[in-house]
Amino acid sequence: VQLAELGGGLVQPGGPQRLPCIASICTSRLNPMGWYRQAPGKERQLVASIFSSGTTNFADSVKDRFTISRDYAKDTVYLQMNSLKPEGTAVYYCHLLETAYWGQGTQVTVSS
């Protein structure tokens, strides 16, 4: 399995950004997916996750601003980020939870 994050780049504070993560092959509906981020000098942290039941979880810092969704037909999981803050500047990674599979990461910079 290969995971490829798209999107990223420079975003204005308060602006939106959507990050797709595309899996190279059909991923099991049973495998939960997650989005993580790692800011400079900090540890990688879980931002959002989605389970086969449809249950989603979010870090407290992004609740009410970020959503996560999954399109099984396209083998893609999306992270929709709204009202981005400068502290959201980080490399964002998608991860097939409960496996060793990670994407290569995509840089998101929130700055004016």
Summary of the structure (lengths in Angstrom):
residues: 112
radius of gyration: 13.1
end to end distance: 36.5
largest distance: 40.2
contacts: 325
relative contact order: 0.33
helix: 5%
strand: 48%
